[in-house]
Amino acid sequence: MIYLDNAATSWPKPESVLRAVMGVQQKPFGNPGRGGHRASLCAGRVVYACREEAARFLGGVPERVIFTLNCTDALNMALRGFLHKGDHVLITHDAHNAVMRPLCGMEKRGEITLSVLRAGADGLIAPEAIDEAVTPATALCVLTHASNVTGTIQDAKGLTEASHRYGVPVLLDAAQTAGTINLADIGADLLAMPGHKGLLGPMGTGILYVGEQMDLRPLREGGTGSSSESVYQPQLLPDRYESGTLALPGLAGLLQGIRFVRQHCAEIHAYEVQLIDELRSGLKNIPGVKVYGDDAAPHGGVLSFNIAGYDSAETADRLDRAGFCLRGGLHCAPSMHHFLGTEGTVRASVGPFSTGREIDLLLAEVEKIAKRA
Ligand SMILES: Cc1ncc(COP(=O)(O)O)c(C=O)c1O
């Protein structure tokens, strides 16, 4: 099997991640923060180590690292916890449904208004697009760092600076960049990311980093193991946003995943770009294959294509039968397909353990399918 669906979730994971996930289940680890006995304290130390590691990686402080179920959960926490009735929100054409659905639902209920930032034909958004779209009611700018369809990476730092000039905070969806790009430099106020993609942790993990000036209403309230004498949600972070038992095996694995990528972040990015560039130039030489996304735009380890005569789902299915795991369809980003003028694409997404040989084998298989069309 050749796995090229790392944009959905990364595989394989480093050995250290697998060992850590097993480790906290083989030994007596209690519920973190829910007892003074040694088993609970051991678990609490694992959770704190993960929080510290994430904070170091994100250039922040541990208590503002909020553990979530995935990136969708982090984005919902940020959007629903921050916005108020009457707010205007800036969004991007390449937003995933994890951003679109909560916001479009709020818009439909008459709670907020939305504007999509203007993008060039290359899919890139210039900071001036913010000048054009911002209004006195703009409360938040939600940026997608990299498209999960084409891999195109936006100038998140430039866009964040432009938004800040109007006093508008930025929520960055870093689902496709966390683990390969330094997020600390961008200056976003809220950072949402999955733990199970580029950070190489297990599924069921994610992070919302809540910047210093940001105050969110908690979506979930309940037991935190702290201030138990009060029937009201504690104000202290991270407890304010982390009610209920945390995913200890997931966080033990995520700690090791972040440790792995923190040491190799820039190398991983360069390696993934190299593999995608090889794939892109190979696909372009196959008659009947169309590759999406601008060649010159900065990009990560994601690429979309179609083979003439086949629907994307059919191509993905044929590839699956030949042993390749790639995704076909809309990739939960309908607005991006509207922008590209497609009804679906086949997506290849690489990870740090993908190889040039896998890319060569994929190219050979695509060529075979294209010839049969
Ligand atoms: C850009 C983007 N945002 C959000 C998400 C949602 O991530 P998760 O599956 O962790 O909820 C994805 C998932 O692919 C994505 O690509």
The ligand as a Gaussian input file, in Angstrom:
#p B3LYP/6-31G(d) Opt

LIG

0 1
 C       -7.642000      23.576000       5.879000
 C       -8.312000      22.629000       6.835000
 N       -8.967000      23.112000       7.903000
 C       -9.566000      22.312000       8.799000
 C       -9.537000      20.944000       8.659000
 C      -10.219000      20.082000       9.674000
 O       -9.265000      19.319000      10.361000
 P       -9.701000      18.112000      11.310000
 O       -9.914000      16.940000      10.415000
 O       -8.538000      17.914000      12.236000
 O      -10.917000      18.527000      12.026000
 C       -8.871000      20.381000       7.568000
 C       -8.859000      18.933000       7.360000
 O       -8.453000      18.397000       6.374000
 C       -8.232000      21.245000       6.631000
 O       -7.562000      20.762000       5.585000

